[in-house]
Amino acid sequence: MISGEMLAEVTTIQGFSRGFWDRPDAPSVQAAFVAAMASSSPDDFLRDLPLMAAVDLSSTATRVGQPTLLLGASEDQMTPVETAPSGVGMTGLVQLIPNASLEIMEGCGHFISIERASETADSITRFLLQGEE
């Protein structure tokens, strides 16, 4: 039987970029992620997969009225910048959301706020402060 810990370990392999694994702190970051996710039930995850696959933001995205920052990652395999024809993806969302901007973190995986915490915070800060200039 697959445990929550095993699922979390597989998720880290899928979710972090190739370069992340060369970092000296990669084992401790992975261990912290696994510890945080280990209590999740694989059955709950599997139950939710069809719901995640069915999400379609294309009609909702056009109604977003505020300036929007989309953060993508070039090595994100879970939420790719460019999705299959059946999905919208970040490049589709930036076209659908009025007044949206897209920043792509090169060489980064799905977990941008973990893998690139400072860059993520800097991008958000720049975006929030741009109206104050």
N, C-alpha and C positions, 0 to 999 in steps of 0.2 A: 504494500500500500504506500502511496506517496504521502509524505508528511508535509506540513506547512513549511518546515525548514528546507526540505528538498525543493519545494516549489519556489521558495525565496531564492535559493542558490541558483536555480536555473534562470529565474527572472533577472538576477544580477548579470549573468553571462550575456543574456539577450539585451539588457537595458543599458549597459555601459559601453562606451566606445572601445575600440581596439587599443588605443593609446592609454586609456585609463589604467589598464592592467600593468603598464610599465611604471606607474607611479609608486613611490615607496610606501605610501599610505593606503594603497589599494586593498591589501588584506584586512586592515582594520576598518576601512569604510565598508567593505563587503560584509564583514562580521557584524557591524552595527546595523546594516540594512537587513541582514538575515534575522538578527535578533528582533528587530522591530516588526518584521513581517511573519515571523515563525508562528505566531498565534493565529494567523489567517488560515481558514480551512480550504484545502484544495477543492472540496465539494462546492463551497461558496464561489470560488473563483470560476470553476467550470460552469456553475449555474448562471453566472453573470456574463459569460462569453457571448452568448447569442444577443444579449441586450447591448453589449458594446458594439457588436458587429452591425446591429440594426440602427445605430445612431446616425441620423442624417441632419446636419446642421445647415444645409443649404438654404432652406426656406426661413429659418430663424435668423441666420447671419445677416440677411439683408435688412433686418429690422433693428440692428444695433445702432444706437444713436450717438454714442460717445466715441471719441478717439480711442482706438484699440491697438495695443501692442501684441503682436503674435511672436512668440519665441520658438524657433525651430532649431533642430540640430541635424547636421549633415549625416551623422551615422545613426540616427534614430530609426530603429527597425520596427518599433511598436506604433509610432505615430509619424510616419515618414513625411518629409517635406512635400514630396510628390507621391500621391497615392495612386492606386489602380484606378481605372476608369469608373469603377463602382463607388469610389469615395471622393471626398472633396479635397482633403489635405490642406496644408498651410498655404500653398500657392493658390489654391482655389478660394480659401477663406479670405485671403487678403484682397482678392478681386471682388468678393461678394460683400464684405463689410465696408460700408462707407467710412472714409477717414481712418483706414487701418494701415499699419505699417508692419513689415515682417523683417525680423532680424534672424539670421541663421548663424548658429555657432558652429564653425568648421571643426571637424575632428571631435565632435561631442556626440554622446549617445542620448538616450531617452531621458535619463535622470539629470537634466541640466542643472537643476538647483542643488544637486549633490555634487555632481562632477565639476561644475564650474560656478560655485556659489558666488564668488566675487564678481565675475563677469555678468551673471544673472542679475545680481543686485545693482550693478552699475547700469545695465540696460534699462531696468525698471526705473531707477532714479532719474536717468536722462529723460526718459519718456514722461515721467510725472512732472519734471521741472521745465520741460520745453515750453509750456504755456506761461511760465513766469518770466521768461526772458524779454 
